[in-house]
Amino acid sequence: RRLVKMEGDCCDECGPTEVNTVIISHLVKVRKDKLTVMYNGKANHAQDVGSVQANRPFSKTSLVGYFEMTVLNAGTRGCMSIGLASSDFNNTRHPGWEPGSYGYHGDDGKKYCHPSRGEPYASKFGSDDVVGCGFNFVSREIFFTKNGKSLGVAFTNPDDSYFPTVGLHSEGEQVRLNFGDDPQRPFLFPLDLLLREERDKITSTVSNIPMSVMDMNRLVANFLRHEGYLDSLVSFQECAMLPGGGEEQWSSSESEEKRSAIRQLIIQGNMDKAEEAIRERFPSLLESKRRAKAFINGQKFIEMLLAERQEDAIMFARENLAKVLHESSTDVHMADCPEEKQGRPPTSEIVSYLEEVIGLLAYEDPANSPLSHLLSSEHRKKVADVVNTAILEHENVGSRSELEVLLKQLVACQDTLRRMKVTTRDRRAWEARRDRRRDRGNGRDKITREGRRRGGFG
């Protein structure tokens, strides 16, 4: 038995693309395409199985992981298998013969799970058949297909066994794998329809979760206030009929009004007045928030180019951008300094941004250059967002709105649920143990009450 650490152990986002040829059984031969596998043994003994695995497991970020195997030659006995297994799978065994593995075998049509004699599942498969294996991460079910048709659910609540695995065990056997990354070789099974069904189920489940309109309106209102869209907030409050007064007081503070005004100045491209307003209302902000300072100076440079003041832009770049760029470039090589550890943003982002901004000078027509996005209104909004976040942090207010926090929590929960090793089976087992403990407790209480009634206790 050979223990293998697969590439996929450290790559949850990427799915399988080819056969793993680093660790491979001597009983199989893999062609240069790393998809075609041939049996290379005599198959005299039960241990003469030659198995291969994909280079990576199914991505846990997918709704459904799936791959197919085309049988080019069933050999003398057609002892082929397809399934899933863990990364430490023994490559001299069929999937389904070892703990942590699941398989569908072509010689008898049975499904195998861990060391077992197999259970009836479907018909046999052989030459020219296309068989597939899939894992539904939502329902935690393993299913198989044959010639484009689903054979139904084979296993539920499997272990964390996501590596596509194929076994060969008779002379002449040859198969070709398909992991779905080649547009010229689409799956025979309509996987896109299954994915659509799963998305519809999720959408339906989410849609049926009750949530009051007032709660949603409050989230939107909080977002508008947080981002400084005060005019939009007033209009939204009137349309959404949000209550005013008391705890739901939506009047704006002086700080919020100033923050909103600064945002509008930046979106209008009036960077001189925007910087003046920042220094007047938040005097130490630009000295303490280097990222905001870099984006403001960068936008001032961009506005000069938009106004066709190229000479002024070059002078401004020499006197201001070059200094900030030099300081930030120096800090990139001093990432361990105390200030970096106190939460200062990565200076590499500042360096990349300013290099892009200054790079506009290299083009005769910046509006039609690869850097034209820097001249757009969308980029002004990005600069306004950076400054707004810096002001919120400076004022010790959360830099994220409740809506953004909620979305981040949703993504985190979704990711956690996909990666959880506690399956539905484990949950049911826990519930059964809980019920047994409760029943035993109820039984003891009944005995105690009966004994007291008869005078046998206390």
VENWO-V125989 format. One record per backbone hydrogen bond with DSSP energy under -0.5 kcal/mol. CO is the residue of the C=O (numbers start at 1). NH is the residue of the N-H. Records with the same first field share a line. If there is no record, write none. Layout:
BEGIN
CO->NH / NH
END
This chain:
BEGIN
1->3
2->4
4->6
6->9
7->10
8->11
12->60 / 61
18->55
19->21
22->24
25->28
27->40
29->38
31->34
34->19
35->177
36->31
37->175
38->29
45->48
49->51
50->168
51->25
52->166
53->20
55->8
59->62
63->137 / 138
65->135
67->133
68->178
69->71 / 131
70->72 / 176
71->128
73->174
74->78
78->80
80->106
81->167
82->104
83->165
84->102
85->163
86->89
89->91
90->93
91->51
92->49
94->97
98->101 / 114
100->86
101->114
102->84
103->112
104->82
105->109
106->125
109->121 / 122
110->105
111->119
112->103
114->116
119->111
126->129
129->71 / 131
130->147
131->69
132->145
133->67
134->143
135->65 / 137
136->140 / 141
140->157
141->136
142->154 / 155
143->134
144->151
145->132
146->149
148->190
149->146
152->144
155->142
159->161
160->162
162->58 / 164
163->85
164->54
165->83
166->52
167->81
168->50
170->173
171->76
172->75
173->39
174->72 / 73
175->37
176->70
178->68
181->183
182->185
189->191
190->193 / 194
191->195
192->196
193->197
194->198
195->199
196->200
197->201
198->202
199->203
200->204
201->205
202->206
203->207
204->208
206->209
208->210
212->216
213->217
214->218
215->219
216->220
217->221
218->222
219->223
220->224
221->225
222->226
223->227
224->228 / 229
225->228
228->230
229->233
230->234
231->235
232->236
233->237
234->238
235->239
236->240
237->241 / 242
245->248
246->249
248->250
253->257
254->258
255->259
256->260
257->261
258->262
259->263
260->264
261->265
262->266
263->267
264->268
265->270
266->269
269->271
270->274
271->275
272->276
273->277
274->278
275->279
276->280
277->281
278->282
282->285
284->288
285->289
288->290
289->293
290->294
291->295
292->296
293->297
294->298
295->299
296->300
297->301
298->302
299->303
300->304
301->305
302->306
303->307
304->309
305->308
308->310
309->313
310->314
311->315
312->316
313->317
314->318
315->319
316->320 / 321
317->322
320->324
321->325
322->326
323->327
324->328
325->329
326->330
327->331
328->332
329->333
330->333
331->334
332->335
334->337
337->340 / 341
338->342
339->342 / 344
340->343
346->349 / 350
347->351
348->352
349->353
350->354
351->355
352->356
353->357
354->358
355->359
357->360
358->361
359->362
360->363
363->366
365->368
366->369
369->372
371->374
372->375
373->376
376->380
377->381
378->382
379->383
380->384
381->385
382->386
383->387
384->388
385->389
386->390
387->391
388->392
389->393
390->394
391->395
392->397
393->396
401->405
402->406
403->407
404->408
405->409
406->410
407->411
408->412
409->413
410->414
411->415
412->416
413->417
414->418
415->419
416->420
421->423
423->427
424->428
425->429
426->430
427->431
428->432
429->433
430->434
431->435
432->436
433->437
434->438
435->439
436->440
437->441
438->442
439->443
440->444
441->445
442->446
443->447
444->448
445->449
446->450
447->451
448->452
449->453
450->454
451->455 / 456 / 457
452->455
END
